[in-house]
Amino acid sequence: MCCFGRIVPAILRWPGRIPAGQVSAEIATTMDLHRTILSLTGAALPEKPLDGLDLWPLLTQQEASPRDDYYYF
């Protein structure tokens, strides 16, 4: 990720699954992509908890980001 307060764009495309043309200022991290891919593929989650959250509801415009804040060092 980048410095705090900076916007880092992402472009995601999945015709028929992710609505085209959407723009969002919601909070997400690359850790969330890992968890989202595991969820979408039906893969088993590891025994140890993951820091990432499932972004699928955000990507399909069903819900806002599951994150309120994102702290890092």
PDB file of N, CA, C, O and CB in Angstrom:
ATOM      1  N   MET A   1       0.835  -1.176   0.000  1.00  0.00           N
ATOM      2  CA  MET A   1       0.000   0.000   0.000  1.00  0.00           C
ATOM      3  C   MET A   1       0.881   1.241   0.000  1.00  0.00           C
ATOM      4  O   MET A   1       2.100   1.171   0.157  1.00  0.00           O
ATOM      5  CB  MET A   1      -0.951  -0.003   1.208  1.00  0.00           C
ATOM      6  N   CYS A   2       0.251   2.321  -0.173  1.00  0.00           N
ATOM      7  CA  CYS A   2       0.958   3.583  -0.282  1.00  0.00           C
ATOM      8  C   CYS A   2       0.867   4.368   1.023  1.00  0.00           C
ATOM      9  O   CYS A   2       0.362   3.880   2.034  1.00  0.00           O
ATOM     10  CB  CYS A   2       0.398   4.408  -1.438  1.00  0.00           C
ATOM     11  N   CYS A   3       1.355   5.556   0.968  1.00  0.00           N
ATOM     12  CA  CYS A   3       1.345   6.436   2.143  1.00  0.00           C
ATOM     13  C   CYS A   3      -0.081   6.743   2.591  1.00  0.00           C
ATOM     14  O   CYS A   3      -1.003   6.780   1.776  1.00  0.00           O
ATOM     15  CB  CYS A   3       2.090   7.744   1.839  1.00  0.00           C
ATOM     16  N   PHE A   4      -0.252   6.963   3.891  1.00  0.00           N
ATOM     17  CA  PHE A   4      -1.576   7.236   4.441  1.00  0.00           C
ATOM     18  C   PHE A   4      -2.185   8.457   3.769  1.00  0.00           C
ATOM     19  O   PHE A   4      -1.512   9.466   3.556  1.00  0.00           O
ATOM     20  CB  PHE A   4      -1.500   7.445   5.962  1.00  0.00           C
ATOM     21  N   GLY A   5      -3.462   8.351   3.440  1.00  0.00           N
ATOM     22  CA  GLY A   5      -4.174   9.481   2.859  1.00  0.00           C
ATOM     23  C   GLY A   5      -4.102   9.554   1.341  1.00  0.00           C
ATOM     24  O   GLY A   5      -4.758  10.406   0.742  1.00  0.00           O
ATOM     25  N   ARG A   6      -3.334   8.694   0.711  1.00  0.00           N
ATOM     26  CA  ARG A   6      -3.233   8.709  -0.745  1.00  0.00           C
ATOM     27  C   ARG A   6      -4.155   7.649  -1.331  1.00  0.00           C
ATOM     28  O   ARG A   6      -4.353   6.585  -0.745  1.00  0.00           O
ATOM     29  CB  ARG A   6      -1.772   8.474  -1.201  1.00  0.00           C
ATOM     30  N   ILE A   7      -4.701   7.948  -2.468  1.00  0.00           N
ATOM     31  CA  ILE A   7      -5.589   7.006  -3.144  1.00  0.00           C
ATOM     32  C   ILE A   7      -4.767   6.207  -4.147  1.00  0.00           C
ATOM     33  O   ILE A   7      -4.044   6.773  -4.967  1.00  0.00           O
ATOM     34  CB  ILE A   7      -6.774   7.746  -3.851  1.00  0.00           C
ATOM     35  N   VAL A   8      -4.886   4.904  -4.072  1.00  0.00           N
ATOM     36  CA  VAL A   8      -4.200   4.015  -5.001  1.00  0.00           C
ATOM     37  C   VAL A   8      -5.279   3.293  -5.795  1.00  0.00           C
ATOM     38  O   VAL A   8      -6.030   2.500  -5.227  1.00  0.00           O
ATOM     39  CB  VAL A   8      -3.246   2.998  -4.251  1.00  0.00           C
ATOM     40  N   PRO A   9      -5.372   3.549  -7.090  1.00  0.00           N
ATOM     41  CA  PRO A   9      -6.462   2.956  -7.874  1.00  0.00           C
ATOM     42  C   PRO A   9      -6.273   1.466  -8.139  1.00  0.00           C
ATOM     43  O   PRO A   9      -5.162   0.937  -8.116  1.00  0.00           O
ATOM     44  CB  PRO A   9      -6.594   3.679  -9.187  1.00  0.00           C
ATOM     45  N   ALA A  10      -7.380   0.827  -8.385  1.00  0.00           N
ATOM     46  CA  ALA A  10      -7.380  -0.572  -8.801  1.00  0.00           C
ATOM     47  C   ALA A  10      -8.421  -0.714  -9.911  1.00  0.00           C
ATOM     48  O   ALA A  10      -9.474  -0.078  -9.876  1.00  0.00           O
ATOM     49  CB  ALA A  10      -7.687  -1.544  -7.589  1.00  0.00           C
ATOM     50  N   ILE A  11      -8.116  -1.536 -10.868  1.00  0.00           N
ATOM     51  CA  ILE A  11      -9.058  -1.816 -11.943  1.00  0.00           C
ATOM     52  C   ILE A  11      -9.361  -3.308 -11.901  1.00  0.00           C
ATOM     53  O   ILE A  11      -8.462  -4.138 -12.036  1.00  0.00           O
ATOM     54  CB  ILE A  11      -8.487  -1.381 -13.346  1.00  0.00           C
ATOM     55  N   LEU A  12     -10.622  -3.637 -11.714  1.00  0.00           N
ATOM     56  CA  LEU A  12     -11.056  -5.025 -11.662  1.00  0.00           C
ATOM     57  C   LEU A  12     -12.115  -5.240 -12.727  1.00  0.00           C
ATOM     58  O   LEU A  12     -13.001  -4.407 -12.914  1.00  0.00           O
ATOM     59  CB  LEU A  12     -11.599  -5.395 -10.256  1.00  0.00           C
ATOM     60  N   ARG A  13     -12.016  -6.362 -13.421  1.00  0.00           N
ATOM     61  CA  ARG A  13     -12.969  -6.642 -14.498  1.00  0.00           C
ATOM     62  C   ARG A  13     -13.377  -8.103 -14.446  1.00  0.00           C
ATOM     63  O   ARG A  13     -12.535  -9.000 -14.417  1.00  0.00           O
ATOM     64  CB  ARG A  13     -12.365  -6.297 -15.881  1.00  0.00           C
ATOM     65  N   TRP A  14     -14.683  -8.326 -14.435  1.00  0.00           N
ATOM     66  CA  TRP A  14     -15.248  -9.669 -14.520  1.00  0.00           C
ATOM     67  C   TRP A  14     -16.621  -9.499 -15.136  1.00  0.00           C
ATOM     68  O   TRP A  14     -17.607  -9.365 -14.412  1.00  0.00           O
ATOM     69  CB  TRP A  14     -15.318 -10.390 -13.105  1.00  0.00           C
ATOM     70  N   PRO A  15     -16.710  -9.502 -16.480  1.00  0.00           N
ATOM     71  CA  PRO A  15     -17.984  -9.261 -17.160  1.00  0.00           C
ATOM     72  C   PRO A  15     -19.093 -10.176 -16.639  1.00  0.00           C
ATOM     73  O   PRO A  15     -18.909 -11.382 -16.474  1.00  0.00           O
ATOM     74  CB  PRO A  15     -17.819  -9.455 -18.663  1.00  0.00           C
ATOM     75  N   GLY A  16     -20.239  -9.564 -16.388  1.00  0.00           N
ATOM     76  CA  GLY A  16     -21.383 -10.311 -15.899  1.00  0.00           C
ATOM     77  C   GLY A  16     -21.388 -10.536 -14.399  1.00  0.00           C
ATOM     78  O   GLY A  16     -22.393 -10.986 -13.848  1.00  0.00           O
ATOM     79  N   ARG A  17     -20.292 -10.233 -13.731  1.00  0.00           N
ATOM     80  CA  ARG A  17     -20.213 -10.440 -12.278  1.00  0.00           C
ATOM     81  C   ARG A  17     -19.943  -9.129 -11.534  1.00  0.00           C
ATOM     82  O   ARG A  17     -20.591  -8.845 -10.527  1.00  0.00           O
ATOM     83  CB  ARG A  17     -19.116 -11.461 -11.947  1.00  0.00           C
ATOM     84  N   ILE A  18     -18.992  -8.333 -12.023  1.00  0.00           N
ATOM     85  CA  ILE A  18     -18.691  -7.033 -11.417  1.00  0.00           C
ATOM     86  C   ILE A  18     -19.275  -5.972 -12.343  1.00  0.00           C
ATOM     87  O   ILE A  18     -18.909  -5.910 -13.517  1.00  0.00           O
ATOM     88  CB  ILE A  18     -17.128  -6.825 -11.200  1.00  0.00           C
ATOM     89  N   PRO A  19     -20.185  -5.129 -11.828  1.00  0.00           N
ATOM     90  CA  PRO A  19     -20.808  -4.110 -12.678  1.00  0.00           C
ATOM     91  C   PRO A  19     -19.776  -3.165 -13.304  1.00  0.00           C
ATOM     92  O   PRO A  19     -18.867  -2.690 -12.623  1.00  0.00           O
ATOM     93  CB  PRO A  19     -21.817  -3.305 -11.865  1.00  0.00           C
ATOM     94  N   ALA A  20     -19.922  -2.900 -14.589  1.00  0.00           N
ATOM     95  CA  ALA A  20     -18.993  -2.022 -15.309  1.00  0.00           C
ATOM     96  C   ALA A  20     -19.194  -0.569 -14.895  1.00  0.00           C
ATOM     97  O   ALA A  20     -20.301  -0.154 -14.552  1.00  0.00           O
ATOM     98  CB  ALA A  20     -19.178  -2.168 -16.832  1.00  0.00           C
ATOM     99  N   GLY A  21     -18.127   0.179 -14.932  1.00  0.00           N
ATOM    100  CA  GLY A  21     -18.193   1.617 -14.731  1.00  0.00           C
ATOM    101  C   GLY A  21     -18.337   2.094 -13.304  1.00  0.00           C
ATOM    102  O   GLY A  21     -18.495   3.293 -13.073  1.00  0.00           O
ATOM    103  N   GLN A  22     -18.287   1.200 -12.349  1.00  0.00           N
ATOM    104  CA  GLN A  22     -18.439   1.666 -10.976  1.00  0.00           C
ATOM    105  C   GLN A  22     -17.154   2.303 -10.464  1.00  0.00           C
ATOM    106  O   GLN A  22     -16.052   1.883 -10.816  1.00  0.00           O
ATOM    107  CB  GLN A  22     -18.849   0.513 -10.067  1.00  0.00           C
ATOM    108  N   VAL A  23     -17.312   3.305  -9.645  1.00  0.00           N
ATOM    109  CA  VAL A  23     -16.199   3.997  -9.006  1.00  0.00           C
ATOM    110  C   VAL A  23     -16.501   4.022  -7.523  1.00  0.00           C
ATOM    111  O   VAL A  23     -17.626   4.314  -7.115  1.00  0.00           O
ATOM    112  CB  VAL A  23     -15.993   5.451  -9.583  1.00  0.00           C
ATOM    113  N   SER A  24     -15.501   3.717  -6.718  1.00  0.00           N
ATOM    114  CA  SER A  24     -15.714   3.658  -5.276  1.00  0.00           C
ATOM    115  C   SER A  24     -14.533   4.281  -4.550  1.00  0.00           C
ATOM    116  O   SER A  24     -13.388   4.152  -4.984  1.00  0.00           O
ATOM    117  CB  SER A  24     -15.924   2.204  -4.813  1.00  0.00           C
ATOM    118  N   ALA A  25     -14.810   4.945  -3.463  1.00  0.00           N
ATOM    119  CA  ALA A  25     -13.767   5.495  -2.601  1.00  0.00           C
ATOM    120  C   ALA A  25     -13.692   4.706  -1.296  1.00  0.00           C
ATOM    121  O   ALA A  25     -13.166   5.203  -0.300  1.00  0.00           O
ATOM    122  CB  ALA A  25     -14.029   6.989  -2.314  1.00  0.00           C
ATOM    123  N   GLU A  26     -14.213   3.482  -1.299  1.00  0.00           N
ATOM    124  CA  GLU A  26     -14.201   2.641  -0.109  1.00  0.00           C
ATOM    125  C   GLU A  26     -12.779   2.162   0.187  1.00  0.00           C
ATOM    126  O   GLU A  26     -11.918   2.158  -0.693  1.00  0.00           O
ATOM    127  CB  GLU A  26     -15.149   1.437  -0.287  1.00  0.00           C
ATOM    128  N   ILE A  27     -12.547   1.761   1.435  1.00  0.00           N
ATOM    129  CA  ILE A  27     -11.241   1.288   1.880  1.00  0.00           C
ATOM    130  C   ILE A  27     -11.100  -0.204   1.583  1.00  0.00           C
ATOM    131  O   ILE A  27     -11.999  -0.992   1.876  1.00  0.00           O
ATOM    132  CB  ILE A  27     -11.044   1.563   3.389  1.00  0.00           C
ATOM    133  N   ALA A  28      -9.968  -0.578   1.000  1.00  0.00           N
ATOM    134  CA  ALA A  28      -9.647  -1.983   0.763  1.00  0.00           C
ATOM    135  C   ALA A  28      -8.126  -2.107   0.692  1.00  0.00           C
ATOM    136  O   ALA A  28      -7.427  -1.120   0.463  1.00  0.00           O
ATOM    137  CB  ALA A  28     -10.328  -2.516  -0.555  1.00  0.00           C
ATOM    138  N   THR A  29      -7.623  -3.316   0.887  1.00  0.00           N
ATOM    139  CA  THR A  29      -6.191  -3.562   0.803  1.00  0.00           C
ATOM    140  C   THR A  29      -5.936  -4.778  -0.069  1.00  0.00           C
ATOM    141  O   THR A  29      -6.862  -5.520  -0.397  1.00  0.00           O
ATOM    142  CB  THR A  29      -5.580  -3.760   2.205  1.00  0.00           C
ATOM    143  N   THR A  30      -4.684  -4.981  -0.445  1.00  0.00           N
ATOM    144  CA  THR A  30      -4.350  -6.174  -1.224  1.00  0.00           C
ATOM    145  C   THR A  30      -4.572  -7.437  -0.395  1.00  0.00           C
ATOM    146  O   THR A  30      -4.828  -8.501  -0.959  1.00  0.00           O
ATOM    147  CB  THR A  30      -2.890  -6.108  -1.713  1.00  0.00           C
ATOM    148  N   MET A  31      -4.479  -7.340   0.931  1.00  0.00           N
ATOM    149  CA  MET A  31      -4.782  -8.501   1.785  1.00  0.00           C
ATOM    150  C   MET A  31      -6.226  -8.953   1.585  1.00  0.00           C
ATOM    151  O   MET A  31      -6.528 -10.143   1.680  1.00  0.00           O
ATOM    152  CB  MET A  31      -4.535  -8.163   3.276  1.00  0.00           C
ATOM    153  N   ASP A  32      -7.110  -8.006   1.307  1.00  0.00           N
ATOM    154  CA  ASP A  32      -8.518  -8.334   1.091  1.00  0.00           C
ATOM    155  C   ASP A  32      -8.714  -9.124  -0.198  1.00  0.00           C
ATOM    156  O   ASP A  32      -9.617  -9.956  -0.280  1.00  0.00           O
ATOM    157  CB  ASP A  32      -9.359  -7.060   1.055  1.00  0.00           C
ATOM    158  N   LEU A  33      -7.887  -8.877  -1.195  1.00  0.00           N
ATOM    159  CA  LEU A  33      -8.008  -9.631  -2.454  1.00  0.00           C
ATOM    160  C   LEU A  33      -7.744 -11.113  -2.225  1.00  0.00           C
ATOM    161  O   LEU A  33      -8.424 -11.958  -2.807  1.00  0.00           O
ATOM    162  CB  LEU A  33      -7.032  -9.081  -3.514  1.00  0.00           C
ATOM    163  N   HIS A  34      -6.774 -11.435  -1.392  1.00  0.00           N
ATOM    164  CA  HIS A  34      -6.465 -12.830  -1.085  1.00  0.00           C
ATOM    165  C   HIS A  34      -7.687 -13.519  -0.476  1.00  0.00           C
ATOM    166  O   HIS A  34      -8.085 -14.597  -0.918  1.00  0.00           O
ATOM    167  CB  HIS A  34      -5.256 -12.923  -0.121  1.00  0.00           C
ATOM    168  N   ARG A  35      -8.270 -12.896   0.525  1.00  0.00           N
ATOM    169  CA  ARG A  35      -9.446 -13.478   1.189  1.00  0.00           C
ATOM    170  C   ARG A  35     -10.627 -13.583   0.221  1.00  0.00           C
ATOM    171  O   ARG A  35     -11.367 -14.566   0.256  1.00  0.00           O
ATOM    172  CB  ARG A  35      -9.844 -12.632   2.417  1.00  0.00           C
ATOM    173  N   THR A  36     -10.807 -12.586  -0.635  1.00  0.00           N
ATOM    174  CA  THR A  36     -11.908 -12.590  -1.600  1.00  0.00           C
ATOM    175  C   THR A  36     -11.749 -13.730  -2.605  1.00  0.00           C
ATOM    176  O   THR A  36     -12.719 -14.423  -2.911  1.00  0.00           O
ATOM    177  CB  THR A  36     -11.981 -11.242  -2.337  1.00  0.00           C
ATOM    178  N   ILE A  37     -10.552 -13.927  -3.111  1.00  0.00           N
ATOM    179  CA  ILE A  37     -10.298 -15.004  -4.076  1.00  0.00           C
ATOM    180  C   ILE A  37     -10.523 -16.365  -3.429  1.00  0.00           C
ATOM    181  O   ILE A  37     -11.113 -17.253  -4.043  1.00  0.00           O
ATOM    182  CB  ILE A  37      -8.860 -14.910  -4.632  1.00  0.00           C
ATOM    183  N   LEU A  38     -10.056 -16.535  -2.190  1.00  0.00           N
ATOM    184  CA  LEU A  38     -10.305 -17.802  -1.496  1.00  0.00           C
ATOM    185  C   LEU A  38     -11.801 -18.060  -1.364  1.00  0.00           C
ATOM    186  O   LEU A  38     -12.266 -19.179  -1.577  1.00  0.00           O
ATOM    187  CB  LEU A  38      -9.646 -17.796  -0.105  1.00  0.00           C
ATOM    188  N   SER A  39     -12.543 -17.031  -1.017  1.00  0.00           N
ATOM    189  CA  SER A  39     -13.991 -17.163  -0.858  1.00  0.00           C
ATOM    190  C   SER A  39     -14.680 -17.500  -2.183  1.00  0.00           C
ATOM    191  O   SER A  39     -15.536 -18.383  -2.231  1.00  0.00           O
ATOM    192  CB  SER A  39     -14.575 -15.872  -0.283  1.00  0.00           C
ATOM    193  N   LEU A  40     -14.311 -16.807  -3.245  1.00  0.00           N
ATOM    194  CA  LEU A  40     -14.942 -17.025  -4.557  1.00  0.00           C
ATOM    195  C   LEU A  40     -14.657 -18.410  -5.125  1.00  0.00           C
ATOM    196  O   LEU A  40     -15.503 -18.988  -5.807  1.00  0.00           O
ATOM    197  CB  LEU A  40     -14.470 -15.973  -5.541  1.00  0.00           C
ATOM    198  N   THR A  41     -13.475 -18.943  -4.848  1.00  0.00           N
ATOM    199  CA  THR A  41     -13.116 -20.254  -5.384  1.00  0.00           C
ATOM    200  C   THR A  41     -13.589 -21.396  -4.499  1.00  0.00           C
ATOM    201  O   THR A  41     -13.493 -22.562  -4.884  1.00  0.00           O
ATOM    202  CB  THR A  41     -11.623 -20.344  -5.565  1.00  0.00           C
ATOM    203  N   GLY A  42     -14.100 -21.070  -3.315  1.00  0.00           N
ATOM    204  CA  GLY A  42     -14.551 -22.116  -2.408  1.00  0.00           C
ATOM    205  C   GLY A  42     -13.412 -22.824  -1.704  1.00  0.00           C
ATOM    206  O   GLY A  42     -13.614 -23.882  -1.108  1.00  0.00           O
ATOM    207  N   ALA A  43     -12.217 -22.253  -1.763  1.00  0.00           N
ATOM    208  CA  ALA A  43     -11.057 -22.854  -1.114  1.00  0.00           C
ATOM    209  C   ALA A  43     -11.209 -22.771   0.401  1.00  0.00           C
ATOM    210  O   ALA A  43     -11.836 -21.854   0.932  1.00  0.00           O
ATOM    211  CB  ALA A  43      -9.754 -22.157  -1.568  1.00  0.00           C
ATOM    212  N   ALA A  44     -10.633 -23.731   1.070  1.00  0.00           N
ATOM    213  CA  ALA A  44     -10.667 -23.733   2.534  1.00  0.00           C
ATOM    214  C   ALA A  44      -9.775 -22.617   3.067  1.00  0.00           C
ATOM    215  O   ALA A  44      -8.693 -22.360   2.540  1.00  0.00           O
ATOM    216  CB  ALA A  44     -10.215 -25.108   3.099  1.00  0.00           C
ATOM    217  N   LEU A  45     -10.243 -21.974   4.102  1.00  0.00           N
ATOM    218  CA  LEU A  45      -9.439 -20.941   4.746  1.00  0.00           C
ATOM    219  C   LEU A  45      -8.376 -21.614   5.608  1.00  0.00           C
ATOM    220  O   LEU A  45      -8.610 -22.697   6.143  1.00  0.00           O
ATOM    221  CB  LEU A  45     -10.328 -19.985   5.601  1.00  0.00           C
ATOM    222  N   PRO A  46      -7.220 -20.987   5.744  1.00  0.00           N
ATOM    223  CA  PRO A  46      -6.188 -21.579   6.600  1.00  0.00           C
ATOM    224  C   PRO A  46      -6.638 -21.615   8.057  1.00  0.00           C
ATOM    225  O   PRO A  46      -7.564 -20.907   8.454  1.00  0.00           O
ATOM    226  CB  PRO A  46      -4.874 -20.794   6.475  1.00  0.00           C
ATOM    227  N   GLU A  47      -5.969 -22.449   8.839  1.00  0.00           N
ATOM    228  CA  GLU A  47      -6.325 -22.566  10.251  1.00  0.00           C
ATOM    229  C   GLU A  47      -6.091 -21.259  11.000  1.00  0.00           C
ATOM    230  O   GLU A  47      -6.875 -20.889  11.874  1.00  0.00           O
ATOM    231  CB  GLU A  47      -5.528 -23.686  10.902  1.00  0.00           C
ATOM    232  N   LYS A  48      -5.022 -20.572  10.660  1.00  0.00           N
ATOM    233  CA  LYS A  48      -4.739 -19.293  11.308  1.00  0.00           C
ATOM    234  C   LYS A  48      -5.583 -18.210  10.647  1.00  0.00           C
ATOM    235  O   LYS A  48      -5.772 -18.230   9.431  1.00  0.00           O
ATOM    236  CB  LYS A  48      -3.221 -18.941  11.226  1.00  0.00           C
ATOM    237  N   PRO A  49      -6.089 -17.271  11.433  1.00  0.00           N
ATOM    238  CA  PRO A  49      -6.947 -16.226  10.857  1.00  0.00           C
ATOM    239  C   PRO A  49      -6.205 -15.336   9.862  1.00  0.00           C
ATOM    240  O   PRO A  49      -5.020 -15.047  10.029  1.00  0.00           O
ATOM    241  CB  PRO A  49      -7.528 -15.366  11.964  1.00  0.00           C
ATOM    242  N   LEU A  50      -6.913 -14.914   8.838  1.00  0.00           N
ATOM    243  CA  LEU A  50      -6.353 -14.000   7.839  1.00  0.00           C
ATOM    244  C   LEU A  50      -6.678 -12.564   8.220  1.00  0.00           C
ATOM    245  O   LEU A  50      -7.711 -12.300   8.834  1.00  0.00           O
ATOM    246  CB  LEU A  50      -6.896 -14.322   6.423  1.00  0.00           C
ATOM    247  N   ASP A  51      -5.804 -11.641   7.857  1.00  0.00           N
ATOM    248  CA  ASP A  51      -6.061 -10.225   8.101  1.00  0.00           C
ATOM    249  C   ASP A  51      -7.017  -9.650   7.059  1.00  0.00           C
ATOM    250  O   ASP A  51      -7.692  -8.656   7.325  1.00  0.00           O
ATOM    251  CB  ASP A  51      -4.749  -9.439   8.100  1.00  0.00           C
ATOM    252  N   GLY A  52      -7.081 -10.259   5.883  1.00  0.00           N
ATOM    253  CA  GLY A  52      -7.928  -9.750   4.812  1.00  0.00           C
ATOM    254  C   GLY A  52      -9.398 -10.058   5.031  1.00  0.00           C
ATOM    255  O   GLY A  52      -9.755 -10.993   5.748  1.00  0.00           O
ATOM    256  N   LEU A  53     -10.241  -9.254   4.401  1.00  0.00           N
ATOM    257  CA  LEU A  53     -11.696  -9.425   4.475  1.00  0.00           C
ATOM    258  C   LEU A  53     -12.245  -9.660   3.077  1.00  0.00           C
ATOM    259  O   LEU A  53     -11.629  -9.251   2.093  1.00  0.00           O
ATOM    260  CB  LEU A  53     -12.375  -8.187   5.129  1.00  0.00           C
ATOM    261  N   ASP A  54     -13.391 -10.312   2.980  1.00  0.00           N
ATOM    262  CA  ASP A  54     -14.016 -10.616   1.688  1.00  0.00           C
ATOM    263  C   ASP A  54     -14.621  -9.344   1.095  1.00  0.00           C
ATOM    264  O   ASP A  54     -15.504  -8.732   1.696  1.00  0.00           O
ATOM    265  CB  ASP A  54     -15.107 -11.716   1.847  1.00  0.00           C
ATOM    266  N   LEU A  55     -14.147  -8.952  -0.078  1.00  0.00           N
ATOM    267  CA  LEU A  55     -14.623  -7.739  -0.746  1.00  0.00           C
ATOM    268  C   LEU A  55     -15.754  -7.984  -1.740  1.00  0.00           C
ATOM    269  O   LEU A  55     -16.237  -7.034  -2.356  1.00  0.00           O
ATOM    270  CB  LEU A  55     -13.484  -7.083  -1.456  1.00  0.00           C
ATOM    271  N   TRP A  56     -16.186  -9.223  -1.910  1.00  0.00           N
ATOM    272  CA  TRP A  56     -17.174  -9.519  -2.944  1.00  0.00           C
ATOM    273  C   TRP A  56     -18.441  -8.672  -2.809  1.00  0.00           C
ATOM    274  O   TRP A  56     -18.924  -8.160  -3.819  1.00  0.00           O
ATOM    275  CB  TRP A  56     -17.537 -10.986  -2.898  1.00  0.00           C
ATOM    276  N   PRO A  57     -18.999  -8.503  -1.612  1.00  0.00           N
ATOM    277  CA  PRO A  57     -20.189  -7.638  -1.505  1.00  0.00           C
ATOM    278  C   PRO A  57     -19.912  -6.194  -1.948  1.00  0.00           C
ATOM    279  O   PRO A  57     -20.799  -5.538  -2.495  1.00  0.00           O
ATOM    280  CB  PRO A  57     -20.702  -7.637  -0.062  1.00  0.00           C
ATOM    281  N   LEU A  58     -18.715  -5.705  -1.723  1.00  0.00           N
ATOM    282  CA  LEU A  58     -18.347  -4.362  -2.181  1.00  0.00           C
ATOM    283  C   LEU A  58     -18.222  -4.333  -3.706  1.00  0.00           C
ATOM    284  O   LEU A  58     -18.725  -3.413  -4.351  1.00  0.00           O
ATOM    285  CB  LEU A  58     -17.020  -3.907  -1.526  1.00  0.00           C
ATOM    286  N   LEU A  59     -17.561  -5.325  -4.278  1.00  0.00           N
ATOM    287  CA  LEU A  59     -17.343  -5.355  -5.725  1.00  0.00           C
ATOM    288  C   LEU A  59     -18.640  -5.496  -6.512  1.00  0.00           C
ATOM    289  O   LEU A  59     -18.736  -5.022  -7.644  1.00  0.00           O
ATOM    290  CB  LEU A  59     -16.412  -6.490  -6.081  1.00  0.00           C
ATOM    291  N   THR A  60     -19.629  -6.140  -5.923  1.00  0.00           N
ATOM    292  CA  THR A  60     -20.912  -6.328  -6.597  1.00  0.00           C
ATOM    293  C   THR A  60     -21.949  -5.300  -6.158  1.00  0.00           C
ATOM    294  O   THR A  60     -23.135  -5.439  -6.458  1.00  0.00           O
ATOM    295  CB  THR A  60     -21.437  -7.726  -6.335  1.00  0.00           C
ATOM    296  N   GLN A  61     -21.508  -4.287  -5.460  1.00  0.00           N
ATOM    297  CA  GLN A  61     -22.335  -3.162  -5.020  1.00  0.00           C
ATOM    298  C   GLN A  61     -23.476  -3.581  -4.105  1.00  0.00           C
ATOM    299  O   GLN A  61     -24.515  -2.922  -4.084  1.00  0.00           O
ATOM    300  CB  GLN A  61     -22.895  -2.444  -6.215  1.00  0.00           C
ATOM    301  N   GLN A  62     -23.310  -4.650  -3.357  1.00  0.00           N
ATOM    302  CA  GLN A  62     -24.330  -5.096  -2.407  1.00  0.00           C
ATOM    303  C   GLN A  62     -24.150  -4.435  -1.042  1.00  0.00           C
ATOM    304  O   GLN A  62     -25.121  -4.222  -0.316  1.00  0.00           O
ATOM    305  CB  GLN A  62     -24.285  -6.617  -2.258  1.00  0.00           C
ATOM    306  N   GLU A  63     -22.902  -4.111  -0.698  1.00  0.00           N
ATOM    307  CA  GLU A  63     -22.597  -3.525   0.607  1.00  0.00           C
ATOM    308  C   GLU A  63     -21.418  -2.576   0.475  1.00  0.00           C
ATOM    309  O   GLU A  63     -20.718  -2.569  -0.537  1.00  0.00           O
ATOM    310  CB  GLU A  63     -22.294  -4.625   1.654  1.00  0.00           C
ATOM    311  N   ALA A  64     -21.211  -1.775   1.515  1.00  0.00           N
ATOM    312  CA  ALA A  64     -20.029  -0.921   1.586  1.00  0.00           C
ATOM    313  C   ALA A  64     -18.831  -1.773   2.005  1.00  0.00           C
ATOM    314  O   ALA A  64     -18.982  -2.958   2.298  1.00  0.00           O
ATOM    315  CB  ALA A  64     -20.249   0.263   2.583  1.00  0.00           C
ATOM    316  N   SER A  65     -17.672  -1.184   2.031  1.00  0.00           N
ATOM    317  CA  SER A  65     -16.472  -1.899   2.437  1.00  0.00           C
ATOM    318  C   SER A  65     -16.634  -2.461   3.843  1.00  0.00           C
ATOM    319  O   SER A  65     -17.249  -1.824   4.698  1.00  0.00           O
ATOM    320  CB  SER A  65     -15.250  -0.980   2.367  1.00  0.00           C
ATOM    321  N   PRO A  66     -16.084  -3.653   4.091  1.00  0.00           N
ATOM    322  CA  PRO A  66     -16.143  -4.201   5.442  1.00  0.00           C
ATOM    323  C   PRO A  66     -15.176  -3.495   6.392  1.00  0.00           C
ATOM    324  O   PRO A  66     -15.178  -3.768   7.593  1.00  0.00           O
ATOM    325  CB  PRO A  66     -15.840  -5.687   5.412  1.00  0.00           C
ATOM    326  N   ARG A  67     -14.363  -2.601   5.870  1.00  0.00           N
ATOM    327  CA  ARG A  67     -13.387  -1.877   6.691  1.00  0.00           C
ATOM    328  C   ARG A  67     -13.873  -0.470   7.004  1.00  0.00           C
ATOM    329  O   ARG A  67     -14.405   0.226   6.139  1.00  0.00           O
ATOM    330  CB  ARG A  67     -12.029  -1.817   5.983  1.00  0.00           C
ATOM    331  N   ASP A  68     -13.682  -0.068   8.244  1.00  0.00           N
ATOM    332  CA  ASP A  68     -13.934   1.316   8.637  1.00  0.00           C
ATOM    333  C   ASP A  68     -12.615   2.092   8.642  1.00  0.00           C
ATOM    334  O   ASP A  68     -12.572   3.264   8.268  1.00  0.00           O
ATOM    335  CB  ASP A  68     -14.616   1.380  10.036  1.00  0.00           C
ATOM    336  N   ASP A  69     -11.557   1.434   9.062  1.00  0.00           N
ATOM    337  CA  ASP A  69     -10.227   2.030   9.151  1.00  0.00           C
ATOM    338  C   ASP A  69      -9.200   1.024   8.708  1.00  0.00           C
ATOM    339  O   ASP A  69      -9.460  -0.179   8.688  1.00  0.00           O
ATOM    340  CB  ASP A  69      -9.925   2.515  10.579  1.00  0.00           C
ATOM    341  N   TYR A  70      -8.038   1.514   8.354  1.00  0.00           N
ATOM    342  CA  TYR A  70      -6.928   0.636   8.021  1.00  0.00           C
ATOM    343  C   TYR A  70      -5.660   1.272   8.562  1.00  0.00           C
ATOM    344  O   TYR A  70      -5.219   2.318   8.086  1.00  0.00           O
ATOM    345  CB  TYR A  70      -6.829   0.388   6.479  1.00  0.00           C
ATOM    346  N   TYR A  71      -5.082   0.622   9.565  1.00  0.00           N
ATOM    347  CA  TYR A  71      -3.861   1.113  10.193  1.00  0.00           C
ATOM    348  C   TYR A  71      -2.712   0.226   9.767  1.00  0.00           C
ATOM    349  O   TYR A  71      -2.874  -0.990   9.659  1.00  0.00           O
ATOM    350  CB  TYR A  71      -3.991   1.148  11.740  1.00  0.00           C
ATOM    351  N   TYR A  72      -1.580   0.800   9.529  1.00  0.00           N
ATOM    352  CA  TYR A  72      -0.397   0.011   9.201  1.00  0.00           C
ATOM    353  C   TYR A  72       0.832   0.759   9.646  1.00  0.00           C
ATOM    354  O   TYR A  72       0.781   1.958   9.921  1.00  0.00           O
ATOM    355  CB  TYR A  72      -0.328  -0.299   7.694  1.00  0.00           C
ATOM    356  N   PHE A  73       1.941   0.043   9.715  1.00  0.00           N
ATOM    357  CA  PHE A  73       3.204   0.653  10.136  1.00  0.00           C
ATOM    358  C   PHE A  73       4.284   0.199   9.190  1.00  0.00           C
ATOM    359  O   PHE A  73       5.442   0.586   9.345  1.00  0.00           O
ATOM    360  CB  PHE A  73       3.561   0.285  11.604  1.00  0.00           C
TER     361      PHE A  73
END
